[in-house]
Amino acid sequence: MFQGWEIIIVLAVVLLFFGGKRIPELAKGLGQGIRSFKKGLKESEDDGEQPAKIAAEEEKEEPKALNS
């Protein structure tokens, strides 16, 4: 796919474009973004189970409320 010299050229262009000081900052921001995304996915999965449980409990309680 990529040969060794092509990767070196791309890295050199990135270094010239962003500068040596900004690259670690960009990598840190990218890592935080990925962690935040994974955390959001995990929380949405957890939230998805709770409403289903609540809805099932409400269905069980509704006939009791109608009969009284």
CORNORSUL-V145021 format. One record per residue. PSI is psi in whole degrees, -180 to 180 (none if undefined). OMEGA is omega in whole degrees, -180 to 180 (999 if undefined). Layout:
# CORNORSUL-V145021
psi=<PSI	PSI>
omega=<OMEGA	OMEGA>
This chain:
# CORNORSUL-V145021
psi=<-82	141	166	-43	-29	-40	-41	-41	-43	-45	-38	-41	-42	-43	-42	-38	-46	-25	159	-30	-31	-24	-47	-36	-42	-41	-40	-44	-39	-44	-42	-38	-41	-44	-42	-40	-46	-40	-42	-40	-43	-42	-38	-34	-42	-42	-30	-30	-36	-47	-33	-40	-43	-43	-39	-39	-39	-36	-36	-35	-27	-46	-35	-40	-36	-33	-22	none>
omega=<175	175	-176	-177	178	178	179	179	180	179	178	179	178	179	178	-177	-176	-177	-176	-177	-175	-177	177	178	178	179	178	178	178	178	178	178	179	178	180	179	179	179	178	177	-179	180	180	176	179	179	-180	-180	-176	179	179	178	180	180	179	179	180	179	178	-177	-176	179	178	-179	-179	-178	-176	999>
